Amino acid sequence: MAIRADDFDPTEPEDFDTAHRRYRELRQHCPVAYSSRWGGFWALFRYEDVARVASDYRTFTTTVQNVVPPVAFTGRRPPLHLDPPEHTAYRRVIDRALRPERVKAMEPLIRQAVGELLSSLREQRGGDVTGAVAQRLPGRVLGRFFQLPVDAAREVEETTRVYQRAVQAADDDQVRRSSLALYAIARALLHQRREFPLDPEEDVVTALLQARDQAGDALPENMVLGTVRQLLVTGMIAPSVFIGSLVVHLAREPELHSWLQRCPEEIPDAVEEFLRLYTPYRGFARTPRRPVELCGRQIREGEPVAIVFMSANRDDAVFPEPDRFVIRRRNIHEHLAFGRGPHHCPGAGLARAMLRIFLEEWTGTVGAFELAGPVQMTAWPEWGTTSVPVRFLGRS
């Protein structure tokens, strides 16, 4: 078998801008690229290809490998690890738990949490936005979503933080240990809900325990456990790496920060444009069930294919002037920050609420500010910030 040459190296060091420059070149010259890293995988960089593969679960399955690099060492976790129709019973419960009215009811809690976290930052006249706010906010929100006591919510927050650091460091042993710790948290939560069930309309764990598949049978216990474990992680990571990116942009464009202060009604549209520009996931993967050809490249059955959402969202074939922030962009809701197809993120509504409220509170309470040190970045599979030091200059 011929050895393939590398078209790109996903482990090259990055700053806040380098990945987007590299991906622009790949979209133009090598939109279906190969890397030998992590056992070898293909990566798709153009919007058309990413959207097609994300939507075509009959050809490109998520059941083999759902992220690059592979991190699922400790069991299958629906619905992400299943295709329709197997994933549908789990997805139905999650979609119901994250329905718009439920998200709306959580907004006061989200606003309170953001206010408390920003208040501490303002008192110190600055600090690391990622560590002080972005990595703490999702844990507080998820604690409310799962109706966890305060101590349990803090345990989830800390364990997830350890898990994410291990993924970023490619420390497979620590990934396994922290993943198993998250399973233990999920297992304890399931045990508690069996003993003391809550209203399934308000509690996703109780709803999963009471759900039935197409044959009318209870969902397998190990799969329910995996679903709860998956929800604990996916709800934590994306906001924790995205919020800092938003702040970096506002530090670079203070006139945009001032404009949003004057026009807070534009914040929902601004959130969508920020999501397009700074999509926090880049390495979700699918595996072809048969040999396929994309842009003249032959991909064998069983070879992992990364669908790079963050590159697709800056494809100038879909988004003119893709590197610019454009408010009220005509087709902004076509962005792929939350995926496409049957695995479109079920938590998109909750994520949008968190990000909108953060931006409302930031622009409403933080005056002039600047970056106070180097911005530190994540590695695959996320794209975003792990440290954003800021200094407040005016009254806040």
matplotlib code that plots the C-alpha trace (Angstrom):
import matplotlib.pyplot as plt

x = [0.0, 1.4, 2.3, 0.5, 2.3, 1.1, -0.8, -0.9, 0.2, -2.6, -0.1, 1.8, 1.9, -0.9, -1.7, -5.0, -4.8, -2.6, -5.1, -7.5, -4.7, -3.7, -7.2, -7.8, -4.8, -6.1, -9.6, -8.0, -5.4, -6.1, -9.7, -9.5, -6.3, -4.5, -2.5, -0.7, -1.1, -3.2, -3.1, -4.0, -7.1, -8.6, -9.8, -12.4, -12.1, -14.7, -18.3, -19.9, -18.0, -18.3, -22.1, -22.5, -20.6, -22.2, -25.7, -25.1, -25.1, -25.9, -22.5, -20.5, -21.1, -20.4, -20.4, -16.7, -14.9, -16.7, -13.7, -10.2, -8.0, -9.9, -10.7, -13.6, -11.6, -14.2, -17.5, -20.2, -22.1, -25.4, -26.6, -23.2, -21.9, -25.0, -26.7, -30.4, -32.6, -30.6, -29.8, -33.4, -34.8, -31.9, -32.0, -35.8, -35.3, -32.4, -34.3, -37.3, -35.0, -33.5, -36.7, -36.9, -39.2, -36.9, -33.9, -35.9, -36.6, -32.9, -31.9, -32.2, -29.8, -27.4, -27.5, -26.9, -23.9, -22.4, -22.9, -21.2, -18.2, -17.7, -18.1, -15.1, -13.1, -14.1, -13.1, -9.6, -9.5, -8.9, -7.6, -7.9, -11.3, -11.0, -10.1, -12.3, -15.4, -15.4, -14.3, -16.7, -19.9, -20.9, -20.5, -22.9, -25.4, -25.1, -25.5, -28.9, -29.8, -29.1, -30.5, -27.3, -26.4, -23.6, -20.9, -21.7, -21.8, -18.3, -17.1, -18.4, -16.7, -13.3, -13.3, -14.3, -11.5, -9.0, -10.5, -10.1, -6.5, -5.7, -7.3, -5.3, -2.1, -2.8, -2.4, -4.3, -3.9, -5.3, -8.1, -9.1, -8.9, -10.8, -13.4, -14.0, -14.4, -17.1, -18.7, -18.7, -20.5, -23.0, -23.5, -24.2, -26.7, -28.5, -28.7, -30.1, -32.8, -33.9, -34.3, -35.9, -37.2, -38.0, -40.5, -39.3, -40.4, -37.8, -35.1, -33.3, -31.9, -35.3, -36.6, -33.9, -34.6, -38.3, -37.8, -38.6, -37.1, -39.1, -39.9, -41.3, -38.3, -36.4, -33.1, -30.1, -28.6, -25.0, -26.3, -28.2, -25.1, -23.1, -25.6, -25.4, -21.6, -21.6, -23.9, -21.6, -18.7, -20.1, -22.0, -18.8, -16.2, -17.5, -18.5, -15.2, -13.1, -15.4, -16.0, -12.3, -12.3, -15.2, -13.3, -10.1, -12.1, -13.7, -10.2, -8.9, -12.0, -12.9, -15.3, -17.4, -17.4, -18.6, -21.2, -22.7, -22.8, -24.9, -27.0, -27.6, -30.5, -27.9, -26.3, -28.2, -27.0, -23.5, -23.4, -24.2, -21.4, -19.0, -20.0, -19.2, -15.9, -14.7, -16.4, -15.1, -15.0, -13.0, -12.3, -15.6, -15.3, -17.2, -16.1, -17.2, -19.0, -17.7, -14.9, -15.7, -14.2, -14.1, -12.5, -10.6, -9.2, -9.9, -10.9, -11.0, -13.8, -13.1, -10.7, -11.5, -12.7, -12.6, -15.2, -13.7, -16.6, -14.3, -12.9, -16.2, -17.6, -14.9, -15.4, -15.8, -18.0, -20.7, -19.7, -18.3, -15.4, -15.3, -12.6, -14.5, -17.2, -20.3, -23.4, -26.7, -24.9, -27.6, -27.0, -25.6, -27.9, -26.2, -23.1, -22.1, -21.0, -23.5, -23.1, -25.5, -27.8, -28.9, -26.1, -26.8, -26.0, -29.1, -27.7, -27.5, -30.4, -28.8, -25.3, -26.8, -28.5, -25.2, -23.3, -25.9, -26.2, -22.4, -22.1, -25.0, -23.4, -19.9, -20.8, -23.2, -20.8, -17.2, -15.8, -12.7, -10.3, -7.2, -5.4, -2.8, -0.6, -0.4, -3.5, -3.1, -4.9, -6.4, -5.3, -7.4, -10.2, -11.3, -10.4, -10.4, -8.7, -7.3, -6.1, -7.1, -5.6, -7.3, -6.9, -9.8, -8.9, -12.1, -14.9, -16.5]
y = [0.0, 3.4, 5.8, 9.0, 12.3, 14.8, 17.8, 19.6, 19.1, 19.7, 19.8, 22.9, 25.7, 28.3, 31.8, 33.5, 33.9, 31.2, 28.4, 30.6, 31.6, 28.0, 26.8, 29.6, 28.2, 24.7, 25.7, 27.2, 24.6, 21.4, 21.3, 17.6, 17.1, 14.2, 14.0, 11.0, 12.3, 10.3, 7.2, 9.1, 11.0, 13.2, 16.7, 18.7, 22.5, 23.8, 24.5, 22.4, 19.2, 19.7, 20.3, 17.3, 14.9, 16.1, 15.5, 12.2, 9.7, 6.8, 7.2, 8.8, 7.2, 8.6, 5.2, 4.4, 7.6, 10.9, 13.2, 13.8, 12.9, 9.9, 10.3, 7.9, 5.3, 4.5, 3.5, 4.6, 7.8, 8.4, 10.3, 11.4, 7.8, 6.5, 7.2, 7.3, 5.5, 4.1, 7.6, 9.0, 7.9, 9.6, 12.7, 13.0, 13.2, 15.7, 17.9, 18.0, 18.8, 21.7, 23.1, 26.9, 27.5, 25.5, 27.5, 30.7, 29.7, 29.3, 32.8, 34.5, 31.9, 32.4, 36.2, 35.9, 33.6, 35.9, 38.9, 37.3, 36.1, 39.5, 41.3, 39.5, 40.3, 44.0, 44.3, 43.2, 45.6, 42.7, 39.2, 36.0, 36.0, 32.4, 31.1, 33.6, 33.4, 31.1, 28.0, 28.5, 29.7, 26.4, 24.4, 26.7, 26.5, 22.7, 22.3, 24.0, 22.0, 18.7, 20.0, 19.2, 20.3, 22.9, 20.5, 18.1, 20.9, 22.0, 18.4, 18.3, 21.6, 20.6, 17.0, 18.4, 20.9, 18.1, 16.1, 19.0, 19.7, 16.0, 16.0, 19.1, 17.6, 14.3, 12.5, 9.4, 7.9, 11.1, 11.2, 7.8, 8.5, 11.7, 10.2, 7.4, 10.0, 11.6, 8.3, 7.9, 11.2, 10.2, 6.8, 8.4, 10.8, 7.9, 6.0, 9.0, 9.6, 5.9, 6.3, 9.7, 10.5, 14.1, 15.5, 14.1, 17.4, 19.2, 16.6, 15.0, 12.1, 11.0, 11.4, 9.2, 6.5, 6.6, 6.7, 3.8, 2.8, 2.0, -1.5, -0.1, -1.3, 0.8, 2.3, 0.1, 1.2, 1.5, 3.7, 6.0, 6.2, 7.2, 9.8, 11.5, 11.4, 12.9, 15.8, 16.6, 17.2, 18.7, 21.4, 22.5, 22.6, 24.8, 27.9, 27.6, 28.1, 30.4, 33.3, 34.2, 34.4, 36.9, 39.0, 39.0, 40.3, 43.1, 44.1, 44.3, 46.3, 48.6, 50.5, 47.4, 47.1, 50.7, 50.2, 47.1, 49.2, 51.7, 49.2, 46.1, 45.1, 44.0, 41.5, 38.4, 38.9, 39.7, 36.3, 34.5, 36.4, 35.6, 31.9, 31.9, 33.6, 31.7, 28.3, 26.3, 22.8, 21.8, 18.1, 16.2, 13.2, 10.7, 7.4, 6.4, 3.1, 2.6, 4.1, 7.7, 10.4, 14.1, 16.8, 14.1, 12.5, 8.8, 8.0, 4.4, 2.7, 3.1, 6.0, 8.9, 12.1, 15.3, 17.9, 21.2, 23.5, 26.4, 26.4, 25.9, 29.0, 31.2, 29.9, 32.9, 30.9, 31.1, 34.1, 37.1, 38.8, 35.9, 37.2, 40.4, 40.8, 41.8, 42.5, 41.3, 39.2, 38.2, 34.4, 34.3, 31.4, 29.2, 28.9, 25.5, 26.3, 23.9, 21.3, 20.1, 17.1, 14.6, 15.5, 19.2, 20.3, 19.9, 22.4, 25.2, 27.2, 27.0, 27.9, 30.9, 32.1, 31.8, 33.7, 36.4, 37.0, 37.1, 39.7, 41.8, 41.8, 42.4, 45.3, 46.6, 46.6, 46.7, 49.9, 50.3, 47.4, 45.9, 42.6, 42.4, 39.5, 36.8, 34.8, 31.1, 28.7, 25.2, 22.4, 20.0, 19.0, 22.5, 25.9, 28.7, 30.2, 28.8, 32.1, 35.7, 38.2, 41.6, 45.0, 47.3, 50.9, 52.9, 52.7, 49.3]
z = [0.0, -1.0, 1.8, 1.6, 1.9, 4.5, 3.1, 6.5, 10.1, 12.7, 15.5, 14.4, 17.0, 16.5, 17.6, 17.3, 13.5, 12.1, 11.8, 9.8, 7.4, 6.9, 6.3, 3.7, 1.8, 2.1, 0.9, -2.2, -3.0, -1.1, 0.2, 0.9, 2.8, 4.4, 7.6, 9.0, 12.6, 15.1, 12.9, 9.7, 8.7, 6.0, 6.6, 4.6, 4.5, 2.1, 3.2, 0.5, 1.4, 5.2, 4.9, 2.6, 4.8, 8.1, 6.6, 4.8, 7.7, 5.4, 3.7, 6.5, 9.9, 13.3, 14.9, 14.3, 15.1, 15.9, 16.6, 15.5, 17.4, 18.8, 22.5, 23.0, 25.0, 27.7, 26.0, 23.5, 24.3, 22.5, 20.6, 19.2, 18.8, 17.0, 13.7, 13.0, 13.8, 16.8, 18.1, 17.7, 21.1, 22.9, 20.8, 21.3, 25.1, 24.8, 22.4, 24.8, 27.7, 25.8, 24.3, 23.9, 26.9, 29.2, 28.0, 28.5, 32.1, 32.8, 31.6, 35.0, 36.4, 33.5, 33.9, 37.7, 37.1, 34.5, 36.7, 39.7, 37.6, 35.9, 39.2, 40.5, 37.4, 37.6, 41.2, 40.2, 37.2, 34.9, 34.8, 32.7, 31.2, 30.3, 33.7, 35.6, 33.5, 30.5, 32.2, 35.2, 33.6, 31.8, 35.0, 36.9, 34.1, 33.7, 37.4, 37.1, 34.0, 35.8, 39.0, 40.9, 44.3, 44.5, 45.5, 42.7, 40.1, 41.2, 40.9, 37.3, 36.5, 37.9, 36.4, 33.0, 33.2, 33.9, 31.1, 28.6, 29.6, 29.1, 25.6, 24.7, 26.0, 24.1, 27.5, 26.8, 30.2, 31.9, 29.3, 30.4, 34.1, 33.9, 31.6, 34.0, 36.8, 34.7, 34.3, 38.0, 38.4, 35.8, 37.4, 40.8, 39.2, 37.6, 40.9, 42.6, 39.9, 40.1, 43.8, 43.7, 40.2, 39.3, 36.8, 33.4, 31.8, 33.9, 34.4, 31.5, 33.5, 34.8, 31.2, 29.8, 32.5, 31.5, 27.7, 25.4, 22.0, 18.9, 20.2, 23.4, 25.5, 28.1, 26.8, 27.7, 31.0, 29.6, 26.8, 29.2, 31.3, 28.2, 27.2, 30.6, 30.5, 27.0, 28.1, 31.0, 28.7, 25.5, 27.4, 29.2, 26.5, 23.7, 25.8, 27.8, 24.7, 22.7, 25.2, 25.2, 21.4, 21.5, 24.0, 21.9, 18.9, 20.9, 22.3, 18.7, 17.5, 20.4, 18.1, 17.8, 21.6, 21.8, 19.1, 20.9, 24.1, 22.3, 20.3, 22.6, 20.3, 17.8, 20.2, 19.0, 15.4, 16.7, 18.5, 15.2, 13.4, 16.3, 16.1, 12.4, 12.9, 15.9, 15.7, 18.7, 17.2, 14.2, 14.4, 14.4, 12.3, 10.2, 8.6, 5.1, 4.8, 1.3, -0.9, -1.9, -4.0, -2.9, -5.0, -6.9, -3.7, -3.2, 0.4, 1.4, 3.4, 7.1, 6.9, 9.4, 7.8, 9.9, 9.0, 9.8, 10.7, 11.5, 8.0, 6.3, 8.1, 6.5, 3.0, 0.7, -1.7, 1.0, 3.2, 1.2, 3.0, 5.4, 7.8, 8.5, 11.2, 9.3, 11.4, 10.0, 7.4, 4.9, 5.2, 8.7, 9.8, 7.2, 9.4, 10.7, 14.2, 15.6, 12.8, 10.2, 9.8, 12.4, 14.8, 14.8, 18.3, 20.5, 23.0, 20.4, 22.1, 25.5, 24.1, 22.3, 25.5, 27.4, 24.8, 24.3, 28.0, 28.4, 25.6, 27.1, 30.5, 29.2, 27.0, 29.6, 32.5, 31.1, 29.8, 27.8, 28.1, 26.4, 26.2, 29.0, 27.8, 25.2, 24.3, 24.7, 22.3, 22.3, 20.0, 18.1, 18.4, 19.6, 18.4, 20.9, 23.8, 27.1, 28.5, 27.6, 30.1, 30.0, 31.7, 32.3, 31.5, 32.2, 34.7, 34.9]

ax = plt.figure().add_subplot(projection="3d")
ax.plot(x, y, z, "-o")
ax.set_aspect("equal")
plt.show()
